[in-house]
Amino acid sequence: METNRIMEILDNFKNKNILIIGDIMLDKYIYGDVDRISPEAPVQVVNVKKEKYVLGGAANVASNVASLGCKTSICGVIGKDEAGKILISCLEEKKINRDMVVTDKLKISTQKIRIVGQSQQLLRIDYENTIYISPAVEEEIIKKLMEKISLYDVIIISDYAKGTITNYITATIIKNNNKVIVDPKPKHKEFYKGAYLITPNLKEASAMSGIEGEDENSISSIGQHLLEEMNSHILITCGARGMYLFKKDREFYRLPTKAKEVYDVTGAGDTVIATIASSLSSGATLREASYIANYAAGIVVGKSGTASTAVEEIKNEIKYDKSRFS
């Protein structure tokens, strides 16, 4: 692969429109010091020093796409609550178009609160309601989608099984856009058939295929099975082992990880799908897009917490990697 071509692909991100639809979440981090045990119970006491809010779930995918310079829109559901207000504020800060965000009075905004002491996560508290959206909200989302679906170069379905993604919604998207990429949940496997690309991690891919095992032969069997069953290209992410790409034309590629040091894998899958979508929208082949995403993931796992990367960071990694695209 020519480096100049890859640089041209990266430079073209700013001209592309990408839509993310899925489960919008809010990540809250509470940082503090821990130096004593509570007299009330055998638990640590955290003396809070700072708090921060970060986009999570499908909103983190959108944040990753926006960080790469693409024109980014998000479609999903929030509750009529304080977390929902904060989510809207965070989306505006990232310049992510939120015209297709729907407020559902029957649901609460999904929020994950992580308490961190001395750089170690001590506890996570989840606020969520995983019931499916009502038919009325589903119709409102479909209406918004059909008004603008032709505007997007690529659509990402970011499914966390929190109730936003339904069979009706995915079928409508896949029917009306030929570049649909899915970050899946095994329970919704039937929803995704016919999508352009599905990007499960190894655990998800194993559950979707019914095939167990982590060795090369098992991964190959899992990928080939999903390829045929889903009628989609398949990219299986395997953490520190890299990624495995199975194409519908039967070509197969193993992409060893580009991470120098794995510090935190939180949100790495979001970075992969965001970078692949941005690359495909800019004219990259599926193989080129996967290689670029591999570099992006390598950058993000070296950062703390829910992180993202930018075009210049990816360019620098490619320029100074002696192995290039091997």
Number of C-alpha atoms within 10 A of each C-alpha: 11 8 13 9 12 18 16 13 20 24 17 16 25 16 12 20 20 23 27 29 29 26 26 30 27 25 22 20 19 19 21 18 15 15 11 11 12 10 9 6 8 8 10 15 16 20 14 14 10 9 13 10 17 20 25 23 24 26 29 26 32 33 30 28 31 24 18 26 20 24 21 25 25 26 24 26 30 25 19 16 13 10 21 21 13 16 24 16 12 18 20 12 9 15 15 21 17 15 11 20 18 18 17 17 13 14 20 20 26 24 22 20 17 19 20 20 21 12 11 9 14 13 11 12 11 11 13 16 14 14 12 16 18 14 9 10 19 19 14 13 20 18 12 15 19 12 9 11 17 11 12 18 19 25 25 26 27 27 22 20 18 19 19 25 23 16 13 12 18 21 15 14 22 20 11 14 17 14 19 24 26 24 24 22 20 18 11 15 18 13 20 24 18 18 24 21 29 27 25 22 19 22 15 19 27 22 16 22 19 11 15 15 13 14 8 11 10 14 20 16 16 25 26 19 18 22 23 12 15 21 18 20 24 29 28 24 24 19 19 15 13 17 23 24 24 24 20 16 8 10 9 17 14 16 19 17 18 24 20 10 12 15 13 15 19 15 20 26 22 27 30 29 28 28 30 29 31 33 28 21 24 23 15 20 13 19 19 19 23 25 29 25 26 26 24 28 29 26 24 27 27 17 17 13 19 21 23 24 22 18 17 13 14 21 18 11 17 20 13 9 12 9 9 14 17 10
